[in-house]
């Protein structure tokens, strides 16, 4: 079994490769099964649309917190459209 590490300085991510990926996947599966058994709930996988919506909300929340930490305030831009790209008003 080979474990590779990136040759980097302090603060760089160390990549452990396939071994770490397998362990992480098994850990996730174990947590899902444990929750199902403990709380007696069914497994409901997220659809792609639900996942993307949740991911987008997480990213917006992260960016708002990061901007606030740096002293900025984010405000939503108008929807990207052909008119907006060409310099038209929103």
LUMLO-235967 format. One record per atom (N, C-alpha, C, O): x, y, z; residue in one letter. Coordinates in steps of 0.2 Angstrom, whole numbers, padded with zeros to 4 digits, always signed. Layout:
BEGIN
XYZa/...
% end
This chain:
BEGIN
+0004-0006+0000x/+0000+0000+0000x/+0004+0006+0000x/+0009+0007+0004x/+0003+0011-0005x/+0007+0017-0005x/+0003+0023-0003x/-0002+0023-0005x/+0006+0027+0001x/+0003+0033+0003x/+0007+0039+0000x/+0013+0039+0002x/+0005+0043-0004x/+0008+0049-0006x/+0007+0055-0003x/+0001+0056+0000x/+0012+0059-0002x/+0011+0066+0001x/+0014+0071-0003x/+0019+0070-0007x/+0010+0077-0003x/+0013+0082-0007x/+0019+0085-0004x/+0019+0085+0002x/+0024+0087-0008x/+0030+0090-0005x/+0029+0097-0004x/+0030+0101-0009x/+0026+0099+0001x/+0025+0106+0002x/+0027+0108+0009x/+0029+0104+0013x/+0027+0115+0010x/+0029+0118+0017x/+0023+0117+0022x/+0018+0114+0021x/+0024+0121+0027x/+0019+0121+0033x/+0013+0124+0030x/+0013+0129+0026x/+0007+0121+0032x/+0001+0124+0030x/-0002+0122+0023x/-0008+0123+0022x/+0002+0118+0020x/-0001+0115+0014x/-0005+0108+0015x/-0003+0105+0020x/-0010+0107+0011x/-0013+0101+0013x/-0009+0094+0011x/-0006+0094+0006x/-0010+0090+0015x/-0007+0083+0014x/-0012+0079+0011x/-0017+0077+0014x/-0010+0076+0005x/-0015+0071+0002x/-0013+0064+0003x/-0007+0062+0002x/-0017+0060+0006x/-0016+0054+0008x/-0019+0049+0002x/-0017+0043+0003x/-0023+0051-0002x/-0025+0047-0008x/-0031+0043-0007x/-0035+0044-0003x/-0030+0037-0010x/-0036+0032-0010x/-0038+0029-0003x/-0044+0028-0002x/-0033+0028+0001x/-0034+0025+0007x/-0039+0030+0011x/-0044+0028+0014x/-0037+0036+0011x/-0041+0041+0015x/-0048+0042+0012x/-0053+0043+0016x/-0049+0042+0006x/-0055+0042+0002x/-0060+0036+0004x/-0066+0037+0006x/-0057+0030+0005x/-0061+0024+0006x/-0063+0025+0014x/-0069+0023+0015x/-0059+0027+0018x/-0061+0028+0025x/-0066+0033+0026x/-0071+0032+0030x/-0065+0039+0022x/-0070+0044+0023x/-0077+0042+0020x/-0082+0043+0023x/-0077+0038+0015x/-0083+0035+0012x/-0087+0030+0017x/-0093+0031+0018x/-0083+0026+0020x/-0086+0021+0025x/-0088+0025+0031x/-0093+0023+0034x/-0085+0030+0033x/-0087+0034+0039x/-0094+0037+0038x/-0098+0037+0042x/-0094+0040+0032x/-0101+0043+0030x/-0106+0038+0030x/-0112+0039+0032x/-0105+0032+0027x/-0110+0027+0027x/-0112+0024+0034x/-0118+0023+0035x/-0107+0024+0038x/-0108+0022+0045x/-0113+0027+0048x/-0117+0025+0052x/-0111+0033+0047x/-0115+0038+0051x/-0123+0038+0048x/-0127+0039+0052x/-0124+0037+0042x/-0130+0037+0039x/-0134+0031+0042x/-0140+0032+0044x/-0131+0025+0042x/-0134+0019+0045x/-0136+0020+0052x/-0141+0018+0054x/-0131+0023+0056x/-0132+0024+0063x/-0138+0028+0064x/-0142+0027+0069x/-0138+0034+0060x/-0144+0038+0061x/-0151+0035+0060x/-0156+0036+0063x/-0151+0031+0054x/-0157+0027+0053x/-0159+0023+0058x/-0165+0022+0060x/-0154+0019+0061x/-0156+0014+0066x/-0158+0018+0073x/-0162+0016+0076x/-0154+0023+0075x/-0155+0026+0081x/-0162+0030+0081x/-0166+0029+0086x/-0164+0033+0076x/-0170+0037+0076x/-0175+0034+0072x/-0181+0037+0071x/-0174+0028+0069x/-0179+0024+0066x/-0182+0028+0060x/-0188+0029+0059x/-0178+0031+0056x/-0180+0035+0050x/-0178+0031+0044x/-0173+0028+0044x/-0182+0033+0038x/-0180+0030+0032x/-0174+0035+0029x/-0173+0040+0030x/-0171+0032+0024x/-0166+0035+0020x/-0169+0039+0014x/-0172+0036+0010x/-0168+0045+0014x/-0170+0049+0009x/-0165+0053+0005x/-0162+0058+0008x/-0162+0051+0000x/-0157+0054-0003x/-0159+0061-0007x/-0165+0061-0009x/-0154+0065-0007x/-0156+0072-0010x/-0156+0071-0017x/-0152+0068-0020x/-0160+0075-0021x/-0160+0075-0028x/-0154+0080-0030x/-0152+0083-0026x/-0152+0080-0036x/-0147+0084-0038x/-0149+0091-0037x/-0145+0095-0035x/-0155+0093-0039x/-0158+0100-0038x/-0158+0102-0031x/-0156+0108-0029x/-0160+0098-0026x/-0160+0099-0019x/-0152+0100-0016x/-0151+0105-0013x/-0148+0096-0019x/-0141+0096-0017x/-0138+0103-0019x/-0135+0106-0015x/-0139+0105-0025x/-0136+0111-0028x/-0139+0117-0025x/-0136+0122-0024x/-0146+0117-0023x/-0149+0122-0019x/-0145+0123-0012x/-0144+0129-0010x/-0145+0118-0009x/-0141+0118-0002x/-0134+0120-0003x/-0132+0124+0001x/-0131+0118-0008x/-0124+0120-0009x/-0123+0127-0010x/-0119+0131-0007x/-0128+0130-0014x/-0127+0137-0016x/-0129+0141-0010x/-0126+0146-0009x/-0134+0139-0006x/-0135+0142+0001x/-0129+0142+0005x/-0128+0148+0009x/-0126+0137+0006x/-0120+0137+0010x/-0114+0141+0008x/-0111+0145+0012x/-0113+0142+0001x/-0108+0146-0002x/-0110+0153-0001x/-0106+0157+0001x/-0116+0155-0001x/-0119+0162+0000x/-0117+0164+0007x/-0115+0169+0008x/-0119+0159+0012x/-0118+0161+0019x/-0111+0162+0020x/-0109+0166+0024x/-0107+0157+0017x/-0099+0158+0019x/-0097+0165+0016x/-0093+0168+0019x/-0099+0166+0010x/-0096+0173+0007x/-0099+0179+0011x/-0095+0184+0012x/-0105+0179+0014x/-0107+0184+0018x/-0103+0185+0024x/-0102+0190+0026x/-0102+0179+0027x/-0098+0179+0033x/-0091+0182+0032x/-0088+0186+0036x/-0088+0179+0026x/-0081+0181+0025x/-0081+0189+0023x/-0076+0192+0025x/-0086+0191+0019x/-0086+0198+0018x/-0087+0203+0024x/-0084+0208+0025x/-0091+0200+0029x/-0092+0204+0035x/-0086+0204+0039x/-0084+0209+0042x/-0082+0199+0039x/-0076+0198+0043x/-0071+0203+0040x/-0067+0206+0043x/-0071+0205+0033x/-0066+0209+0030x/-0069+0216+0030x/-0066+0221+0027x/-0075+0217+0033x/-0078+0224+0033x/-0082+0226+0027x/-0083+0232+0026x/-0085+0221+0023x/-0089+0222+0017x/-0096+0220+0018x/-0097+0216+0023x/-0100+0222+0014x/-0107+0220+0014x/-0109+0218+0008x/-0109+0221+0003x/-0111+0212+0007x/-0114+0209+0000x/-0121+0210-0001x/-0125+0210+0004x/-0122+0212-0007x/-0129+0213-0009x/-0130+0209-0016x/-0126+0209-0020x/-0136+0206-0016x/-0137+0202-0022x/-0137+0206-0029x/-0140+0211-0029x/-0134+0204-0034x/-0134+0207-0040x/-0140+0205-0044x/-0143+0200-0042x/-0142+0208-0049x/-0148+0206-0053x/-0146+0200-0057x/-0140+0198-0058x/-0151+0196-0059x/-0150+0190-0062x/-0146+0191-0068x/-0147+0196-0072x/-0141+0187-0070x/-0137+0187-0076x/-0142+0186-0082x/-0145+0180-0082x/-0142+0190-0086x/-0146+0189-0092x/-0142+0192-0098x/-0137+0196-0097x/-0145+0191-0104x/-0141+0194-0110x/-0142+0202-0110x/-0137+0205-0111x/-0147+0204-0107x/-0148+0212-0107x/-0143+0215-0102x/-0140+0220-0103x/-0142+0211-0096x/-0137+0214-0091x/-0130+0213-0093x/-0126+0218-0092x/-0129+0208-0097x/-0122+0207-0099x/-0120+0213-0105x/-0114+0215-0105x/-0125+0215-0109x/-0124+0219-0114x/-0124+0227-0111x/-0124+0231-0115x/-0125+0228-0105x/-0125+0234-0102x/-0132+0237-0101x/-0132+0243-0099x/-0137+0233-0101x/-0144+0236-0100x/-0145+0236-0093x/-0141+0233-0089x/-0150+0239-0091x/-0152+0240-0084x/-0156+0233-0082x/-0159+0230-0086x/-0156+0232-0075x/-0159+0226-0073x/-0166+0227-0072x/-0170+0222-0069x/
% end
